[in-house]
Each structure stands twice: as structure tokens, then as C-alpha cells.
Amino acid sequence: MLMTTEQCGQDQLPIGLFDSGVGGLTVLDAMRRLMPGEDYLFLGDTARVPYGAKSRDELLIMARQDLELLASFQVKFIIAACGTVSSVDHS
């Protein structure tokens, strides 16, 4: 049986976003304008910036760590607001 987020109690959870720095704040800003009733949790990984200088394997490890950290806060879903991570071949 499919359940809506409201039925699961997830409607109260924030939406998670991550980026390698602060560029993803533009994505957060757009999301807030499109969905003003939502709560958001943003992770800017400024400790390991820039992501662009990292290898594919390093990027996948860091993205997984970012995802796991955000998931630990029980978010509704996670958006990779990072162009570098979004452009990596995940195959």
C-alpha cells in the first residue's frame, strides 16, 4: 500500500540539501520561494571545498558522507545542490 508523506508523519520533516560550499544556497533560496511551507536543513561542506579538485572516488565518498549526515537528522528527502557531485558518473 502506498502512503502519502502526511500519512507517514513525514510531512513535518525538513528537506535536506547539501553542497560543497555555499553555492547551493541559491537552490535553497529557490526552494523556499517555491515551497514556503517546508522546513529545510542545509549542509555546506566548507571543510572540504573545493569538490572540483577531487577524484571521482573521493567525490562519491564525500557525497555519501554528506547524505548519511543529513539522513541522520531524519529529513523528508535530500537534494544534491552541488554541481560537481551532480555531474559525477555514478555507474
N, C-alpha and C positions, 0 to 999 in steps of 0.2 A: 504494500500500500504506500503510495506517495503521500508525503506530508508537507504542508507549507512551512516556511520558517516560523510563522506565527504559532502553528500547532506544536512545533518542536521547542518553542521557547527561545528560538534563536533571533527573533525579531528585536530583542533588546541588546544583542551582541554588537560590538563595533565592527566596522570593516577595516581590515589591516592593509597597509600599503608599505612597501619598502623601496629604498633607493640607495645608491652608493654614497649619496651626499644629500644635497638639498634641492636638486633639480626636480625631484619628484613632488615637491611642494606645489608645483603648477598643476600636477594631476590631482592632488588633494584639493586644491582650490576649485578646480572644475567639478570634482565630485561633490563638494559641499554646495556648489550652486545648483547642480542637477538633482541632488538628493539631500535637501537641507534637514530632513527629519532623521537622518542617520548620525550615528556616532562614529568617529574614526580614530584609529591608532596608527601613527606614522613612525617608521623606523628609518632614520637617516644614518647609514653606516659610515660616518665620517672618520672612524678609526682606521678604515682600510681603503679609503679613497686614494687614488682613482682606480675604479674597477677596470677601466680600459687597458691598463698596463698588465693585467693578469692573464695567465693562460686559461684555456677553456676549462681544464680540470679544476684550477683554482676558483674560477667563477662559479662552477657548479657546486663546489663545496661551500663557498661563501653564501650562495643563494639558498642552498639547503639549510644552512645555519640560520639565515635571516628568516626563512619560512618557519623553522622549528621554534625560534624565539617568539615570533608573532603568534603562532598557534598555541604556545603555552599561555597566552593571555585570553584564550577562548574567543577568537574572532569569528565573525559570520563567514567571511571568505577573505582571501588575500590577493592583492594586486601587486604585480611586479612593476613598479613605476620607474624602472631603471632600463634605459635604452640598451645598455651594454648587456645586461642579463637577458633581456627580451630578444636580443639578436643572436644569442648563442645557439648553435646546433645541439639540440638535446637528444639526438638519436644515438 
